[in-house]
Amino acid sequence: MRSVELSLAQADFAPYFYDNGPYSNNGNLALFSLSEDTPIGTQIYRLNGTDPEGHEVMYGLSFDPGSKEYFRVDPQSGNMTLVEKLDRENQDSIDVLVSITDGRSKVVERVTIFVMDANDEKPEFKNMPAFIDVLETTESGGSIYVVEAVDRDTGSGGSVTYYLQNPPSTLFAIDRHSGVLRLRSGEMLDYEKTKTHFVTVIAKDGGGDFNGKEQFLSSSATLTINVIDAQDTPPSFIGTPYFGFVYEVSMPGSEVFIVSAKDGDVGNPNPIRYSFDDGDDGVFSINKTSGIITLLTFPMYLKREVFNMKVRASEVSPEGRLMDYGVTTLVIRVVDLNNNPPTFYGENGPQNMFELTMYEHPPEGEILRGLKITVNDSDQGANAKFNLRLIGPGRMLRVVPQTVLNEAQVTILVEDSAAMDYEKHHFLTYKLLAVEVDTPERFSATADIVIHLLDTNDNAPKFSSDYYIARIPENSPGGSNVVSVT
């Protein structure tokens, strides 16, 4: 009888991962999650599996082509290490191909690792910094602007509340949740008082964990509020009080005085129309547009030695309608003839030098109020009429009035704000010249005006050159100087 030997091939089963659930730190990475603030180099997990035949197993992991490789695995132990910085706001899940092999069979599984949020993002403003125009007639409590900031974190770390940083006044308030900026109840804007307001808004998140500690993050931005002028301020006269004179030698039609007024609404001024309210007795006339006051009769027919006249300056609307007005007093004296040169006076008597310190680039039309200058010619008639002129660099300043009879308060106005630049002139020197108009002697007087300019932060840093060229040998040691920029 023949014996038959049967040879049975030994079966080979594939290795497999243990499935220990989502809260385990070893197994097959099922539903595994990781905080985005996990430090690089941290051992985050251990791949763990077995082979049914008891063979030693090896572990591996790979990523889809083009994907960043965030993890590395030790083939023997299965320990996984984080090797790239995580950022949930850019990528909130990572697909990984994990594998286990016994040398004969290999099993590959695709798993997803979820990146959990940490409070690492500041709120970002969507519409700041901003520049807005607001009418000065805006009602108190009215909404002015809506601030918006977004925090890319989740949960409380992604919630945003708004605050005002050290408000310079109580004019404004902000709703913490909606970001609506309002004019406080009971408050009003005033263009003539403050033309521009700077409001710093802070956006703060609700806080959250970061590297094991609770962290609150915030951002700030500035809102510039330009107040738009409204027609709510009457005209005002320049250079008051007004004193004029009529002399025995004056003729009908001769110029006695010039009044000058400007609209109190300097942002959008209306033209001015002049008229008499009272006291002119019909012997004087006033030019409605120039403010020139002239004598209508011979001085011998004047019945008074002193005329107290009320002069009105009215705004004229674009439609030609008279609007707000201001009134001042002009005192006209009828005096005898005399002759003296013009003289400049300060607060304490005759003075021929005046100094003022101010910031560069003052608003155009601004009055240099720190200069207290009076000019006087105690002559009478034509001998007391003189012109004022400013002699100095450019046309930065203008003097008002330009023609004076006897005495006037000298007003100096800013004509060219841009030219008053501290970087070009640390100080400005002008000659204020008073010269008689109609006298043979042409008596005159001068006074020095010295304006010291203060610097404001209006220039950005500049490199000393538009570009720099550097050459360095390729064998230069580390730490060698390459180029110096200034």
C-alpha positions as CSV (number, residue, x, y, z in Angstrom):
1,M,0.0,0.0,0.0
2,R,1.3,3.4,-1.0
3,S,1.4,6.2,1.6
4,V,0.5,9.7,0.6
5,E,2.0,12.7,2.4
6,L,-0.1,15.8,2.4
7,S,1.6,19.1,2.8
8,L,-0.6,21.9,4.1
9,A,0.5,25.5,3.4
10,Q,0.5,27.6,6.5
11,A,-2.0,30.4,6.3
12,D,-0.7,34.1,6.5
13,F,-3.1,36.7,8.0
14,A,-2.6,40.4,7.5
15,P,-1.6,42.6,10.5
16,Y,-4.1,45.1,11.9
17,F,-4.4,48.2,14.1
18,Y,-6.0,48.2,17.5
19,D,-9.1,50.4,17.6
20,N,-9.0,51.9,21.1
21,G,-11.5,54.7,20.5
22,P,-11.3,58.5,20.1
23,Y,-10.0,59.2,23.6
24,S,-7.0,56.9,23.5
25,N,-3.4,58.0,22.9
26,N,-2.6,54.8,21.0
27,G,-4.2,52.6,18.3
28,N,-5.3,53.5,14.8
29,L,-5.7,57.3,15.1
30,A,-9.5,57.0,14.9
31,L,-11.1,60.4,15.5
32,F,-7.9,61.8,17.0
33,S,-7.8,65.6,17.6
34,L,-4.9,67.9,18.4
35,S,-4.8,71.5,19.6
36,E,-3.2,74.0,17.2
37,D,-0.9,75.3,19.9
38,T,0.9,71.9,20.4
39,P,4.7,72.6,20.4
40,I,6.8,71.1,17.6
41,G,8.6,68.0,18.8
42,T,5.7,66.8,20.9
43,Q,5.0,63.0,20.9
44,I,1.3,63.1,20.1
45,Y,0.3,59.5,19.6
46,R,1.5,55.9,19.3
47,L,0.4,53.7,16.4
48,N,-0.4,50.3,17.8
49,G,-1.3,47.0,16.2
50,T,-0.4,43.3,16.0
51,D,0.1,40.4,13.6
52,P,-2.1,37.3,14.1
53,E,0.9,35.0,13.6
54,G,2.9,37.0,16.1
55,H,5.4,38.5,13.7
56,E,7.0,41.8,14.5
57,V,5.2,44.7,12.9
58,M,6.5,48.0,11.5
59,Y,4.6,51.3,11.2
60,G,4.6,54.0,8.6
61,L,2.7,57.1,7.6
62,S,2.5,59.2,4.5
63,F,0.6,62.2,3.1
64,D,-1.2,63.0,-0.2
65,P,1.1,64.5,-2.8
66,G,1.6,68.3,-2.4
67,S,0.4,68.2,1.3
68,K,2.5,69.5,4.1
69,E,4.0,66.6,6.2
70,Y,3.0,67.5,9.7
71,F,4.0,64.2,11.5
72,R,6.8,61.7,11.6
73,V,6.6,58.1,13.0
74,D,9.1,55.8,14.5
75,P,8.7,52.5,12.5
76,Q,9.4,50.2,15.4
77,S,7.6,51.9,18.3
78,G,4.9,53.6,16.3
79,N,5.5,56.9,18.2
80,M,4.2,59.9,16.2
81,T,5.9,63.3,16.6
82,L,4.7,66.7,15.5
83,V,7.3,68.3,13.1
84,E,5.4,71.3,11.6
85,K,3.5,74.2,13.2
86,L,-0.3,73.8,13.2
87,D,-2.7,76.6,12.3
88,R,-6.4,75.8,12.6
89,E,-7.4,79.0,10.9
90,N,-5.6,77.8,7.7
91,Q,-6.2,74.1,8.0
92,D,-8.6,72.5,10.5
93,S,-8.1,68.8,9.5
94,I,-5.2,66.8,8.2
95,D,-5.5,63.6,6.2
96,V,-2.9,60.9,7.0
97,L,-2.2,57.5,5.5
98,V,-1.1,55.1,8.3
99,S,0.3,51.7,7.6
100,I,1.2,48.5,9.4
101,T,3.2,45.6,7.9
102,D,4.5,42.3,9.1
103,G,7.0,42.1,6.3
104,R,4.7,40.1,4.1
105,S,1.4,41.9,4.2
106,K,0.8,45.6,4.5
107,V,-2.4,47.3,5.6
108,V,-2.9,51.1,4.8
109,E,-5.7,53.1,6.3
110,R,-6.7,56.8,5.7
111,V,-7.5,58.7,8.8
112,T,-8.3,62.3,9.6
113,I,-6.7,64.2,12.4
114,F,-8.8,67.2,13.6
115,V,-7.0,70.4,14.5
116,M,-8.6,72.1,17.5
117,D,-8.7,75.8,18.1
118,A,-6.5,77.8,20.6
119,N,-6.9,81.5,21.2
120,D,-4.1,82.7,19.0
121,E,-5.8,85.1,16.7
122,K,-6.3,88.8,17.4
123,P,-9.5,90.5,16.2
124,E,-9.0,92.2,12.9
125,F,-10.8,95.4,11.9
126,K,-12.6,95.3,8.6
127,N,-13.1,99.0,8.1
128,M,-10.5,100.7,10.1
129,P,-8.6,103.0,10.2
130,A,-11.3,105.2,8.7
131,F,-11.9,108.9,8.0
132,I,-15.5,110.1,8.1
133,D,-17.3,113.4,7.8
134,V,-20.0,114.3,10.3
135,L,-22.2,117.4,10.3
136,E,-21.8,119.5,13.4
137,T,-25.7,119.5,13.6
138,T,-25.8,115.7,14.1
139,E,-28.3,115.0,16.9
140,S,-27.0,113.7,20.2
141,G,-27.4,110.0,20.5
142,G,-27.2,109.6,16.7
143,S,-25.2,106.8,15.1
144,I,-22.0,108.1,13.5
145,Y,-20.2,104.9,12.3
146,V,-20.3,101.1,12.7
147,V,-17.0,99.5,13.6
148,E,-16.5,95.9,12.6
149,A,-13.8,93.5,13.7
150,V,-13.6,89.7,13.1
151,D,-11.7,87.1,15.2
152,R,-11.0,83.9,13.3
153,D,-10.9,81.8,16.5
154,T,-13.9,79.8,17.6
155,G,-15.9,79.9,20.8
156,S,-15.3,82.7,23.3
157,G,-11.9,83.4,21.6
158,G,-13.8,84.4,18.5
159,S,-16.3,86.7,20.1
160,V,-15.5,90.4,19.9
161,T,-16.4,93.4,22.1
162,Y,-15.6,97.0,21.5
163,Y,-14.3,99.8,23.8
164,L,-13.0,103.3,23.4
165,Q,-9.4,103.8,24.6
166,N,-8.9,106.7,27.0
167,P,-11.5,108.9,25.3
168,P,-10.2,112.6,25.4
169,S,-13.8,113.7,26.1
170,T,-17.2,112.3,26.8
171,L,-18.5,113.2,23.3
172,F,-18.6,109.6,22.0
173,A,-19.7,106.2,23.1
174,I,-19.6,102.8,21.5
175,D,-21.9,99.8,21.8
176,R,-19.8,96.9,23.1
177,H,-21.5,94.3,21.0
178,S,-22.7,95.9,17.8
179,G,-19.7,98.3,17.3
180,V,-22.1,101.3,16.7
181,L,-20.3,104.6,17.5
182,R,-22.7,107.3,18.7
183,L,-22.6,110.9,19.8
184,R,-23.4,110.7,23.5
185,S,-26.8,111.8,24.7
186,G,-26.8,115.5,25.6
187,E,-23.6,116.2,23.6
188,M,-23.1,118.2,20.4
189,L,-20.3,118.7,17.9
190,D,-18.9,122.2,17.4
191,Y,-16.9,122.9,14.3
192,E,-15.7,126.3,15.7
193,K,-14.4,124.6,18.8
194,T,-12.9,121.4,17.4
195,K,-12.7,120.5,13.7
196,T,-11.3,117.0,14.0
197,H,-11.7,114.2,16.6
198,F,-9.4,111.1,16.9
199,V,-11.2,108.1,18.4
200,T,-9.2,105.0,19.2
201,V,-11.3,101.9,19.2
202,I,-10.2,98.6,20.9
203,A,-11.6,95.2,19.7
204,K,-11.1,92.5,22.4
205,D,-11.9,88.8,22.2
206,G,-13.6,86.8,24.9
207,G,-10.4,84.9,25.8
208,G,-9.4,81.2,25.6
209,D,-6.7,78.7,26.2
210,F,-3.3,79.1,24.6
211,N,-0.3,77.0,25.7
212,G,-2.1,75.9,28.8
213,K,-3.1,79.5,30.0
214,E,-6.1,81.7,29.4
215,Q,-5.3,84.4,27.0
216,F,-7.1,87.6,25.9
217,L,-6.2,89.3,22.7
218,S,-7.1,92.7,21.4
219,S,-6.4,95.1,18.5
220,S,-6.8,98.9,18.2
221,A,-7.5,101.3,15.3
222,T,-8.1,105.0,15.0
223,L,-11.2,106.6,13.6
224,T,-10.7,110.2,12.4
225,I,-13.9,112.2,12.6
226,N,-13.9,115.4,10.6
227,V,-16.6,117.8,11.7
228,I,-18.4,119.5,8.8
229,D,-19.3,123.2,9.4
230,A,-22.9,124.2,9.4
231,Q,-24.2,127.8,9.1
232,D,-24.8,128.3,12.8
233,T,-22.3,131.1,13.8
234,P,-22.8,134.8,13.0
235,P,-20.1,136.9,11.3
236,S,-17.4,138.5,13.5
237,F,-15.5,141.7,13.0
238,I,-11.7,141.7,12.7
239,G,-9.5,144.2,14.4
240,T,-12.0,145.7,16.8
241,P,-12.4,148.1,18.6
242,Y,-12.8,150.5,15.6
243,F,-11.7,154.1,15.9
244,G,-11.7,156.5,12.9
245,F,-11.2,160.2,12.4
246,V,-12.5,163.1,10.3
247,Y,-10.2,166.1,9.9
248,E,-11.0,169.7,9.1
249,V,-9.3,169.3,5.7
250,S,-11.3,166.2,4.8
251,M,-13.4,166.4,1.6
252,P,-16.7,164.8,0.7
253,G,-16.0,161.3,-0.6
254,S,-12.8,160.9,1.4
255,E,-12.3,157.5,3.0
256,V,-12.7,157.5,6.8
257,F,-12.4,153.9,7.8
258,I,-12.6,150.3,6.6
259,V,-14.4,147.6,8.6
260,S,-13.8,144.0,8.0
261,A,-15.7,140.9,9.1
262,K,-15.7,137.2,8.3
263,D,-18.2,134.5,8.6
264,G,-18.0,132.6,11.9
265,D,-18.6,129.4,9.9
266,V,-15.1,129.2,8.6
267,G,-15.5,125.8,7.0
268,N,-17.9,127.0,4.4
269,P,-18.1,130.8,4.7
270,N,-20.7,133.0,3.1
271,P,-20.0,136.5,1.7
272,I,-20.6,139.5,3.9
273,R,-22.7,142.6,3.3
274,Y,-22.1,145.7,5.4
275,S,-24.7,148.4,6.5
276,F,-25.3,151.0,9.2
277,D,-27.7,150.2,12.0
278,D,-27.6,153.6,13.7
279,G,-25.5,156.7,14.4
280,D,-24.4,157.7,10.9
281,D,-26.7,160.7,10.8
282,G,-26.8,160.5,7.0
283,V,-23.3,162.1,6.7
284,F,-21.4,158.8,6.2
285,S,-21.8,156.0,3.7
286,I,-20.6,152.4,3.7
287,N,-19.7,150.2,0.8
288,K,-21.8,147.1,1.3
289,T,-19.2,144.7,-0.1
290,S,-15.8,146.3,0.8
291,G,-16.7,147.9,4.2
292,I,-15.2,151.2,3.2
293,I,-16.8,154.1,5.1
294,T,-16.6,157.5,3.4
295,L,-17.6,161.1,4.3
296,L,-20.6,162.6,2.4
297,T,-20.2,166.2,3.4
298,F,-17.7,168.9,4.5
299,P,-16.5,168.6,8.1
300,M,-17.8,172.1,8.8
301,Y,-21.4,170.8,8.5
302,L,-20.9,168.0,11.0
303,K,-23.0,168.7,14.1
304,R,-21.2,166.4,16.5
305,E,-17.5,165.9,17.5
306,V,-18.0,162.2,18.1
307,F,-20.1,159.7,16.1
308,N,-20.9,156.3,17.7
309,M,-22.1,154.3,14.7
310,K,-23.5,150.8,14.8
311,V,-22.1,148.8,11.8
312,R,-23.8,145.5,10.8
313,A,-22.2,142.6,8.9
314,S,-24.7,140.2,7.5
315,E,-24.1,136.8,5.8
316,V,-25.5,136.5,2.3
317,S,-26.9,133.1,1.3
318,P,-26.2,131.7,-2.2
319,E,-29.8,132.8,-3.0
320,G,-29.0,136.4,-2.0
321,R,-30.9,136.3,1.3
322,L,-29.5,138.0,4.4
323,M,-28.9,135.6,7.2
324,D,-27.1,135.8,10.5
325,Y,-25.4,139.1,11.4
326,G,-23.0,140.7,13.8
327,V,-22.9,144.3,15.0
328,T,-20.0,146.4,16.2
329,T,-19.4,150.0,17.2
330,L,-17.3,152.4,15.2
331,V,-16.3,155.6,16.9
332,I,-15.5,158.5,14.5
333,R,-13.9,161.7,16.0
334,V,-13.8,165.1,14.3
335,V,-10.4,166.4,15.3
336,D,-8.0,169.2,14.4
337,L,-4.9,168.9,12.2
338,N,-1.6,167.6,13.6
339,N,1.4,165.6,12.3
340,N,3.3,162.7,13.9
341,P,4.8,159.5,12.6
342,P,3.0,156.2,13.0
343,T,4.0,154.2,16.1
344,F,3.7,150.5,17.0
345,Y,2.5,149.6,20.5
346,G,2.6,146.5,22.6
347,E,0.7,145.8,25.8
348,N,3.2,147.9,27.8
349,G,3.8,150.9,25.4
350,P,5.8,151.6,22.3
351,Q,7.4,148.5,20.9
352,N,9.4,147.6,17.8
353,M,9.8,143.9,18.1
354,F,7.2,141.2,18.6
355,E,7.8,137.5,19.1
356,L,5.5,134.5,18.9
357,T,6.1,130.7,19.2
358,M,3.6,128.4,17.4
359,Y,3.4,125.0,15.7
360,E,4.2,124.7,12.0
361,H,1.4,124.5,9.4
362,P,-1.4,126.4,11.3
363,P,-4.7,126.5,9.5
364,E,-5.0,129.0,6.7
365,G,-6.9,132.1,7.8
366,E,-6.0,131.5,11.5
367,I,-5.3,134.7,13.4
368,L,-1.9,134.9,15.3
369,R,-3.6,135.8,18.5
370,G,-0.3,135.8,20.5
371,L,0.7,139.0,18.8
372,K,-0.8,142.0,20.6
373,I,0.1,144.9,18.3
374,T,-1.5,148.3,18.0
375,V,-0.5,150.9,15.5
376,N,-1.2,154.6,16.1
377,D,-0.6,157.9,14.3
378,S,-1.8,160.8,16.4
379,D,-1.9,163.1,13.4
380,Q,-5.2,164.2,12.0
381,G,-6.8,164.2,8.6
382,A,-4.8,162.8,5.7
383,N,-1.6,162.9,7.8
384,A,-3.0,160.1,10.0
385,K,-3.8,157.8,7.1
386,F,-1.1,155.1,6.5
387,N,-0.7,151.7,4.9
388,L,0.4,148.5,6.7
389,R,2.6,146.0,4.9
390,L,4.4,142.8,5.8
391,I,7.9,142.3,4.3
392,G,9.4,138.9,4.6
393,P,9.8,135.4,3.1
394,G,7.1,134.4,0.6
395,R,3.4,135.1,1.2
396,M,2.9,133.1,4.3
397,L,1.2,135.9,6.3
398,R,-1.2,138.7,5.6
399,V,-1.8,141.9,7.7
400,V,-5.3,143.3,8.4
401,P,-6.2,146.1,8.0
402,Q,-4.0,147.3,5.2
403,T,-5.1,150.9,5.4
404,V,-5.4,152.6,8.8
405,L,-6.7,155.9,9.9
406,N,-5.1,157.0,13.1
407,E,-5.2,153.8,15.1
408,A,-6.0,150.1,14.7
409,Q,-5.4,146.8,16.3
410,V,-3.1,144.9,13.9
411,T,-4.2,141.4,13.0
412,I,-1.9,139.0,11.2
413,L,-3.5,136.0,9.4
414,V,-2.0,132.8,8.0
415,E,-2.0,133.0,4.2
416,D,0.1,129.9,3.2
417,S,0.0,127.1,5.8
418,A,2.2,124.7,3.7
419,A,5.1,127.2,3.5
420,M,5.2,127.5,7.3
421,D,7.4,124.4,7.5
422,Y,9.7,123.8,10.5
423,E,11.9,121.6,8.3
424,K,12.6,124.7,6.1
425,H,12.5,127.5,8.7
426,H,12.9,127.2,12.4
427,F,11.9,130.8,12.7
428,L,10.5,133.4,10.4
429,T,11.4,137.1,10.5
430,Y,9.1,139.8,9.0
431,K,9.2,143.6,8.9
432,L,5.9,145.2,9.7
433,L,5.9,148.5,7.9
434,A,3.6,151.5,8.4
435,V,3.9,154.2,5.8
436,E,1.8,157.4,5.5
437,V,-0.1,157.6,2.3
438,D,-0.9,161.2,1.5
439,T,1.8,163.2,3.2
440,P,4.8,164.8,1.6
441,E,7.0,163.5,4.4
442,R,5.8,159.9,4.1
443,F,6.6,159.2,7.7
444,S,7.0,155.5,8.5
445,A,7.7,153.1,11.2
446,T,8.9,149.5,11.3
447,A,8.6,146.6,13.8
448,D,10.2,143.2,13.7
449,I,7.9,140.2,13.8
450,V,9.8,137.0,14.8
451,I,7.9,133.7,14.7
452,H,9.5,130.6,16.2
453,L,8.1,127.5,14.6
454,L,7.6,124.3,16.6
455,D,8.0,120.9,14.9
456,T,5.0,118.5,14.3
457,N,5.4,114.9,13.2
458,D,4.7,115.4,9.5
459,N,7.6,113.8,7.8
460,A,8.3,110.0,7.3
461,P,11.9,108.6,7.6
462,K,13.8,108.5,4.3
463,F,16.8,106.3,3.3
464,S,19.9,108.1,2.3
465,S,19.8,106.4,-1.0
466,D,17.1,104.9,-3.2
467,Y,19.1,101.6,-3.4
468,Y,22.3,100.0,-2.1
469,I,24.7,97.7,-3.9
470,A,26.9,95.3,-1.9
471,R,29.6,92.9,-3.0
472,I,30.9,90.2,-0.7
473,P,33.2,87.2,-1.4
474,E,31.5,83.8,-1.4
475,N,34.0,82.6,1.2
476,S,33.3,85.4,3.7
477,P,32.8,84.1,7.3
478,G,29.5,84.4,9.0
479,G,29.1,87.7,10.7
480,S,30.9,89.7,8.0
481,N,29.5,93.2,7.2
482,V,27.6,93.3,4.0
483,V,26.4,96.9,3.6
484,S,25.4,99.8,5.9
485,V,22.1,101.5,5.3
486,T,21.0,104.8,6.8
